[in-house]
Amino acid sequence: MSIETVKLVEVTTENWYECCNLALLPDQQVYMEPNAISIAQSKFEPTLQPFAIYADEKVVGFLMYNTVPEELDGYWVYRIMVDKDYQGKGIGKAATKLMISEIAKLPNAKKIVVGYHPENLGAHHLYASLGFVDQGDRFGREMAVIKYIND
C-alpha cells in the first residue's frame, strides 16, 4: 500500500457495502459506531458527506463530515476509520489531509472540529500530528479538538 495512492471517493452503490465490511481492532470498537450506521445517518441528514478511503484502488477506510458548520462554529468530522488490516501505514493521516483540503473549500471554513473519546490514543496522536488543538471543549464523553484553517 502506498500513501501516494490514497484518495477519497464518495460513498455510492458500488462501494457502500465494502465500507460496511471494514473492521476495527477489538479495543477500538468501543469508540466508534459501525460504518453502516454512519452511511444510514447520511441518508437522513443530507448535509453529511460520507466517503470511502481508497488505497491502491481498494476500499481500506471510511470517513464522513458535515458540510455545514455546527457547534463551536466549525465543520465537524463525524467518522474517520481505517480497516484493522491497513492501520499503521499512514493511510488515515493521508485521508485526513485530503478531507481537510475538501472542508477548507466550504463556505466560511475557518475551523474543523472532531470529537473523540479521550482514551482513544490513536485518534489523539493522529489529530495532534495534523495541528488539531484541545481547548477544553467536551461533548458528553467525547473531547472536541479544533484545527484552524489558514485563510
C-alpha positions in Angstrom: 0.0 0.0 0.0 1.3 3.4 -0.9 0.0 6.6 0.7 0.5 8.3 -2.6 -2.5 6.3 -3.9 -4.8 7.3 -1.1 -7.9 9.0 -2.4 -11.4 9.8 -1.2 -14.4 8.6 -3.2 -18.0 9.5 -2.4 -19.9 6.5 -1.0 -22.0 5.1 -3.8 -24.0 2.0 -4.7 -20.7 0.5 -5.9 -18.7 0.9 -2.7 -21.1 1.2 0.3 -21.1 -2.5 1.1 -17.3 -2.6 1.1 -17.4 0.3 3.6 -19.8 -1.7 5.8 -17.4 -4.6 5.8 -14.4 -2.7 7.1 -13.4 -3.6 10.7 -11.6 -2.1 13.6 -9.4 -3.8 16.1 -11.5 -5.1 19.1 -10.2 -2.5 21.5 -11.1 0.3 19.0 -14.7 -0.8 18.5 -15.9 0.8 21.7 -15.0 4.3 20.3 -16.9 4.2 17.0 -20.3 3.3 15.6 -20.3 0.8 12.7 -19.9 2.4 9.2 -23.3 1.1 8.2 -24.9 3.4 10.9 -22.9 6.4 9.5 -24.0 5.6 6.0 -27.6 5.3 7.1 -27.3 8.6 9.1 -26.1 10.4 5.9 -29.3 9.4 4.1 -31.4 11.1 6.8 -29.1 14.1 7.3 -28.2 15.3 3.8 -25.5 17.7 4.9 -23.4 14.7 6.0 -20.9 13.7 3.3 -19.6 10.1 3.5 -16.5 8.9 1.7 -14.7 5.6 1.1 -11.0 5.8 1.6 -9.2 4.0 -1.2 -5.5 3.0 -1.4 -4.2 1.2 -4.4 -7.8 1.1 -5.8 -9.1 -0.8 -2.7 -11.5 0.4 -0.1 -9.5 0.5 3.1 -11.4 3.1 5.2 -14.3 5.3 5.7 -14.8 9.0 6.7 -17.7 11.4 7.0 -18.0 15.1 7.7 -20.7 17.7 7.8 -20.9 20.3 5.0 -22.5 22.9 7.3 -21.0 24.5 10.5 -22.2 23.2 13.8 -21.2 23.6 17.4 -18.1 25.7 18.0 -18.9 27.3 14.7 -16.9 24.6 12.9 -17.3 21.9 10.3 -17.5 18.6 12.2 -15.8 15.4 11.3 -18.2 12.5 12.1 -16.1 9.5 11.3 -12.6 8.5 10.3 -11.6 4.9 10.3 -9.1 2.7 8.6 -9.6 -1.1 8.5 -7.6 -3.0 11.0 -5.5 -4.7 8.3 -4.4 -1.4 6.9 -3.6 0.6 10.0 -0.2 2.0 10.8 0.7 2.7 7.1 -0.1 6.4 7.1 -3.4 5.9 5.2 -5.5 7.6 7.9 -3.3 10.6 8.0 -3.2 10.9 4.2 -7.0 10.6 4.1 -7.4 13.2 6.9 -5.2 15.7 5.0 -7.4 15.2 1.9 -10.5 15.7 3.9 -9.1 18.9 5.5 -8.4 20.2 1.9 -12.0 19.5 0.9 -13.5 21.1 4.1 -11.3 24.1 3.5 -13.2 24.7 0.3 -16.6 25.0 2.0 -18.2 28.4 2.6 -16.6 30.4 5.5 -14.5 27.4 6.6 -12.4 28.7 9.5 -12.2 25.6 11.6 -12.7 21.9 11.6 -13.8 20.1 14.8 -13.6 16.4 15.6 -14.8 14.7 18.8 -13.3 11.5 20.2 -13.1 9.6 23.4 -10.1 10.8 25.5 -8.8 7.2 25.9 -8.6 6.8 22.1 -4.9 7.3 21.8 -4.7 6.6 18.1 -7.2 9.4 17.4 -5.3 11.7 19.7 -2.0 11.1 18.0 -3.5 11.5 14.5 -5.3 14.8 15.2 -2.4 16.3 17.2 0.0 15.5 14.4 -2.2 17.4 12.0 -2.5 20.5 14.1 -5.8 19.9 16.0 -5.7 21.5 19.4 -7.6 20.7 22.6 -9.2 23.9 24.0 -11.1 22.1 26.7 -14.4 21.6 24.8 -16.3 18.5 25.9 -19.5 16.9 24.5 -20.8 14.1 26.6 -18.0 11.5 26.9 -16.0 13.0 24.0 -13.4 15.7 23.8 -13.5 18.1 20.8 -10.3 19.2 19.2 -10.1 22.1 16.7 -8.0 22.7 13.6 -8.0 26.3 12.4 -7.9 26.7 8.6 -5.5 29.3 7.4 -7.1 31.9 5.2 
